[in-house]
Amino acid sequence: MNVAKLTSSILLLASLTLITACGGGGGGGSGGSKGNPVAQGSNFDSGCTGFCATTSPSNLTVTDVGNIISRAVQEAQGRGVKATIAVTDRVGNVLAIFQMNGAATTFTIRSGLVNGTSGLENISILPSTYAAIAKAITGSYLASEGNAFSTRTASHIIQEHFSPHETGLPGGPLFGVQFSQLPCSDLVTDGAGTAIGVGPNRSPLGLSADPGGFPIYKNGHPVGGIGVISDGVYGLDRNILDTDNSVDELIAIAGQFGFAPPVDRQANRITVDGRSLRYSDVNSDDLLSNPQAAPAFATITGGVLGNLVNSDAVPNYFNAGGGILAGSTFGAANSGIRPADAIDASLFPGLDAFVLTDGAGNNRYPPTTGTVIGGNELTAAEVTELLRKALGVANQARAQIRRPLNSQARVTVSVVDSAGVILGIARTRDAPMFGTDVSLQKARTATFFSSTDAGAVLLATGNVNAAGYTSSIANYVTAVRTFLGNNNALADGTAFADRSGGNLSRPFYPDGNDLVALPNNGPLSKPFAKNPATDLWSPFSVGLQLDLVFNQLVNHLAAGANPTDCTQIGSTRLANGIQIFPGSVPIYRNGVLVGGIGVSGDGVDQDDMISFLGTNRASVALGKANGIGDGAIIGNAPTGIRADNITPPGFAGQPLRYIQCPQNPFIGSSENNVCDGL
């Protein structure tokens, strides 16, 4: 098998969501990418390494939320702008939305890459509350005690090149992550309970790349996020070579004041492939107001400045009436994330595992036998072994974008059967929240595209036809078959890992190669022709990934409908959409596809390794010496059917990829090339 072992380059982690860091909780600046954040009062390093949520648990109180909003409103007022401001807790519960009088009630989605309508580009009928919520949830979900990312960080790592404007380089490490946490997902919750609901909660627009969303920290660990929109445009940063003066970001920094992550954890202190990530183009030195002198929240609401948005105006996202909610305490029953040992100590012994719960203390996704009966289905015992071994690899692995250095990887692992039904989900401690939905997307994507009927299902899927945008799902199948020179592609049983499908989903093939006269786009991507009059690709119009969920997503956003299957294929197989960056493999028995495993957390190469090596170790533990599922015991795909055997015509030396494991991957070990020959 052709397992590539790249360096820690595109390694970036599927963890994008990680920007957590410990800090704040009592005064201090934002610690942005400029100035002297230590002098501003933000801790450099609080010492949290993933355990602060357990040793000193805390949450956002009603007073905290009011103070955050008051500080943001004061800055907006000083700048003469009207803003919509949302605050969420760590698992995505909306705690409050404040809309200043005169603030724009809608916004326009615009990247600057596409003229006219393509995908979500130039849609302008959506309420501003949705943008603020999406930004706040992104700040929440991309945070951990090991690193803190913002919506500007997200912008840096989802575009066609990493970094944007650097030609000839591969796409962002988390290319495609923006289309996760979708409101039509069957995993995320809808926040429509009588008070705080269990997480993870959904985001109306997925993860946001529009500057103005930051994580919120308290007592050394992430407790939520703030999102601000005032300029009426929901976009991203196309040029990271300059320094922006984003009003949304300034208002959010003012709100975050006193609740900032420690400086050492912020994205600009994290390097990927030799590049520092972007956290913020502003900091508290740039504020016109003094956050510490902000008025009490009670004096600004219900008057000339603005009002809390009644939850009736944002149905199915929160239920606070016209007030403020206190956030959940991460790890407590009301957060929906609990230590596995507190529920069943025999399930993942010694692995420090966490599971999703229903709020009543029950594991939402305990290991379960597969639903597809025929003698090959995964058993509950096999699912348990897959989860245990993947968690074990994660605990052994060195994270790539987490501080302090040499911390173990923190991830979420999902296992599905061949019908996409969830058979088990487990997390390691302090894994970023975004990885929950993403790991499931990855598991389902690898399973679906490795099936012998993927092409037939997509050919039978209805066209995209909503919000003035049309697209043919069937045309993507034709494009894949033409591109690969195989009229039986997506029907011949080729094993596709997410890295393989990601190769086909980028606007350039090979990934990043725009240094030719007529660059080729992957067949599952829109073209990138560098002409806004004719271009179709942008981070808001990527290709099949968005088109599969477009009708359901727009139906929800425009009409308030609540589908629990994002795609139009009408089954659980891709119910929360697909994902197109690495971290999953299909699982086989007797050469027959029986399911898939997906991982998301602390680096995309780490995600690949944990899914692939975890499956191998489970197979060996169950009795298969080589860890390949070509016998009665489950395992990885037989080497002869893996996608890295395929080289598209005209691309000699540029085969599809299968998985890529990092160099020197384990803490306290010099072992290398750990995936070779498996």
Secondary structure, 3 states (H helix, E strand, C coil): CCCECCCCCCCCCCCHHHECCCCCCCCCCCCCCCCCCCCCCCCCCCCCCCCHHHHCCCCCCHHHHHHHHHHHHHHHHHHCCCCEEEEEECCCCEEEEEEECCCCCEEEECCCCCCCCCCCCCCCCEEHHHHHHHHHHHHHHCECCCEECCHHHHHHHCCCCCCCCCCCCCCCCCCCHHHCCCCCCCCCECCCCCCCCCCCECCCCCCCCCCCEEEEEECCEEEEEEEEECCCEECCCCCCCCCCCCHHHHHHHHHHCCCCCCHHHEHHHCEECCEECCCCCCCHHHCCCCHHHCCCHHHCECCCCEEECCHHHCCCCCCCCCCCCCCCCCCCHHHCEEEHHHCCCCCCCCCCEEEEECCCCCECCCCCCCCCCCCCCCCHHHHHHHHHHHHHHHHHEECCCCCCCCCECCCEEEEEECCCCEEEEEEECCCCCHHHHHHHHHHHHHHHHCCCCHHHHHHCCCCEEECCEEECHHHHHHHHHHHHCCCCCCCCCCECCHHHHHHCCCCCECCCCCCCCCCECCCCECCCCCCCCCCCCECCECEHHHHHHHHHHHHHHHHCCCCCCCCCCCCHHHCCCCCCCCCEEEEEECCEEEEEEEEECCCHHHHHHHHHHHHHHHHHHHCCCCCECCCCCCEECCHHHEHHHCCCCCCCCCCCCCCECCCCCECCCCCCCCCCCC
